Amino acid sequence: MTDQELVQACLKGNGQAQKELFDRYAGRMMAVCVRYAMCYEDAQDILQEGFIKVFEKLKQYSGKGALGAWIRMIMVNTALIHLRKHKKLLLNDELSDGAEFEHQTYTVLENMAADEILELVQALPAGYRTVFNLYAIEGYAHKEIAEMLDITESTSKTQYFKAKAQLKRALNSREESEFRR
Amino acid sequence: MNLEDKKIQELLSKKLGNMELPVDPQLWAGVQSGLGASAAGSTATGLGFFAKIALAVASIAVVGTVGFFALNQEEKVLVSETPASQKEITTKSSEEQDAGLNETKPSLIIEEKVESSASDDKQAEASLENQAKIGHKESAPELNTAAEDTQNTLNQAITTESLKEQIQDKELASEQQLEHSSPISYEAPANSETVNEPPLSAEFSAKKDDYNPYEFTFSTKVRGELNYFWEMGDGTNYSSETVNHEYLEEGDYIVRLTTSNTNGATSTQEMLLEVLEPSELIIPNVFTPNNDGKNAQFDISRASKNIEIITLIIFNDKQEMVFQSDERVDSWDGNDQFGNVCPAGTYRYWIKAIGSDGVSYKRGGNVTLLR
């Protein structure tokens, strides 16, 4: 069954189809939720809330873009609401330094498994982790992020900058310990 | 943004964006009950509300755990995001600790004292301690990342310098004493001159040159008998009150000013400076929307450098408007407003755009559509 057919079936209220749609996308969306949430249980909450919204809003899905991208947008949104509700979005403008990625960073990341990278992202503090997720992984522009999070564009930039700096430090120390082993 | 960043973003999107994690099958049950037993469209929403309350109750236990994580996280945030700019050095050292570098806890505390102590004699006292610490650190095995290291040394250097001056001025300690460091025995006399002094700050502003987008003037309103130390973020440092600096390439730079007064107190302020290439409007004269994926759009912002399109309007040879840009679409795909394919031929465009450097553009001309 294609995504389109599945959506049609879901809209007719077919429970089997709903389950199928959930199974098709839950794994990928769980990886999204885990990146934003503060802990695994939180991620599960977000996933549930997100899917409830997906089914409630399915009528609004135009069918133009990929279904996965649409679900993901809802999931990211749900995660942001969740973070805001639990006051995990601490954003401030202060900077730290050494934040340009270098070629070496790329090589290290390239050789890492996705779940290892996920661990690094998860270790970022909530505020700049959110911006990092939105910018570097979801691909939103700083302007859009500023609107989504109700912050200034410059805050979004500095948050991203800080996330980069910390990620780079984490990669450096990781590499070092690898070397010692 | 630099190229490496772009590549890393793509890599991360690819790796993390397509990642899948196992899902607890029970979660589906939660979604189902959230949607309500009846799947019939209209009632589902209503039932969903009650089910959500049920869900909320069920997740109270979870929130407890969340709280724990949150505490941990927030603590971390506090350490690395100390908001007052005066705590710059402190922040740095705690970050080094995070990264597992050679920094000892005592020095962290002492440096914090330097930054935050209000009374002058205390400050001087702590400064001495700090000085000793720096001496010690220099002989200790070196830190590992070259860039951070330099930054660090620079920062320390200013403290050291101002401290030396202070000591010479007051003739209270010799260089030797300094190295041996018996800070506790040091007693600074109460300094009546500084009592009414406003708190030290390092606020500054940057102004882009009118003609050269790479050139900036940095100035500060902080006055008094101060030492200024500017780090431009590209490896250049200055110690004048006002600085004029030209960057060699575009990018994001962290500009930092550290001021220090004769009492050895320092203050630091940072700014993220975006240096952009000058904008340039480049308008393609032909495009080919023939589904080969190449040059399929009349995309001016892509061809140009650092510009944003305000309005783009396309007319056909009958002077009929076939396209007008809006907030979402600023390039023309060769279809008219109703989605009909426009025939090959010459079209007239009219564009209004603004460069990120503030230059505005208005231009009209012809573009050829080939199929």
Interface residues (C-beta under 8 A of the other chain):
Chain A: L11 G13 N14 G15 Q18 K19 F22 D23 A26 G27 R28 M30 A31 V34 R35 M38 C39 E41 D42 Q44 D45 L47 Q48 E49 F51 I52 F55 E56 K59 H86 K88 L90 N92 E94 L95 S96 D97 G98 A99 E100 F101 E102 H103 T105 Y106 L109 E110 M112 A114 D115 I117 L118 V121 P125 A126 G127 Y135 A136 I137 E138 G139 S154 K157 T158 F161 K164 Q166 R169 A170 N172 S173 E176
Chain B: N2 E4 D5 K7 I8 Q9 L11 L12 S13 K15 L16 G17 N18 M19 E20 L21 P22 V23 D24 L27 W28 G30 V31 Q32 G34 L35 A39 A40 G41 A44 T45 G48 A51 K52 L55 S59 V62 T65 V66 F69 A70 Q73 E74 K76 V77 S80 E81 T82 P83 S85 T91 K92 E95 D98 A99 G100 N144 T145 A147 E148 Q151 G251 D252 I254 R256 E270 M271 L272 E274
